[in-house]
């Protein structure tokens, strides 16, 4: 287990500045509205692979497999300007899906902004996730991922990559302020390249190697997952079952 201590005073200072800006109306706000629940499904036409981009400014995001379509999603929100926008088109054999949050203003009151997104397990995916403030639970173990790019802001993020992909797999994760937990596979090789600043790093099932970490299967397994990890302020936990 490897640990580096985090200066918690810096985290508290950053949050205090944000709250002060909100209190002084430096950050524009809007009122909450009636709670809305919407479901959306995106079906495949002739595409045999897809590029999926998910952009959520603030809220609770859940992404997992199990969709019968390319995407099956449920959205719950009580700020009208946060209504999600779903855009899908096909370019030859590749589908291009974007799910984004409209409205840049913060809101005051009891806020609800929850996205529950299921993606298809079978179609090869290039997946990009941009999540701002809030919590993200990304259980991606059953997806057929070719590439993954995750960027988070402030909050708690859990990324489960403990599946066994039958090909080399590149992952990029960039964390902001908060807690990040990444579960990694044990059957395929894993290499983690680290670029961290004021971050507490804890590892389980990984060995230190130059500027990063490797699992026991690295160098002997047929396929390798390479994780390029950047983190600013907070804590990072890397776990291999």
C-alpha positions, 0 to 999 in steps of 0.5 A: 500500500502506498500513500501520500498525504493531502493538505486538506486545508487547500481543499477546504479553501477551494470550496470556501471560494466557490461558496463565497462566489455563489453567496455574492451572486458572482455565479448566476443562479436560477430557480428549481421547477417541477421534478421531471422524469424522462426516458429515452432510447437510441436504436441502431440502424446500420452502424456496427460501432459507435462513438459515445460522448456524455457531458454532464455539468453537475449532478448524479451520473450512472453509466453501465451496460445492459441496454437492448438498444445502443442506449436506454436512459432515464433522466430526472431533473427539476431545473428546466434548463438542465433538460438533457439533449440527445443527438444521434447520427450515423456516418457509414458503419459508425454511430455518433451519440452525444448526451449533453446537459443544456443550461450553464446556470447554477440553481438554488433550492433542493436540486435533482439532476440524475442520469441513469444511462445504459449502453449496449454490451455488444457493439464496440464503443469509444466512450468519452465522459465529461462530468463536472460537480457531483457523483459518478458511478461508472460500471463499465465491466460488461461494455465492449470498449475500444477506448475510454476517456473520463474527465471529472470535476469536483466530487466522488467518482467510481470507475469499474474496469475490472472486466477482461477485454480480449484486446489491448485497451487505452484509458485516460482519466483526469480527476479534479477535486475529490475522491476517485476509485478505479477498479482494474482487471486482474486477468489481463495486464495493467499498467498505470501511468501516474501524473498527480499533484496534491493527491493521496494515492492508495493502491491494492494489488499493484506494484510500483514501477518507474512512474506508475504501477503494474499488476501481476499479469503485466508482461505475461498476459496476452492483452494490456490495459494502459491507464493514463491517470491525472489528478489534481487535489483529492484522493485516488484509490486503485484496486485490483481484485 
